[in-house]
Amino acid sequence: MPQLLAIAEYITKTLAICMVCGAPANHTQRLVASSERVLVGAQGTYEARCRQCFDPTLGQ
C-alpha cells in the first residue's frame, strides 16, 4: 500500500461520521458481544467511531 500511495496522483480518503461525537471516523465499533470474528447483523450491531471514541473492549 505505501508504494501505491507514493506513485498515486490523486488520493481520496472516505470516512464515516463518529456516532458518538461527530468527528471523522475510521473505525467500526461492534456493539453486541460475540465470539465470532465477523458478525452479520442488522442496524445497531456496528457503528462508526473515531479514534478517541473507539473502545476495543466493547463487544467482546
Secondary structure, DSSP 8 states (H G I E B T S, - for coil): -HHHHHH-S------EE-TTT-SEE-EEEE-S--S-SS----TTSEEEE-TTT--TTTT-
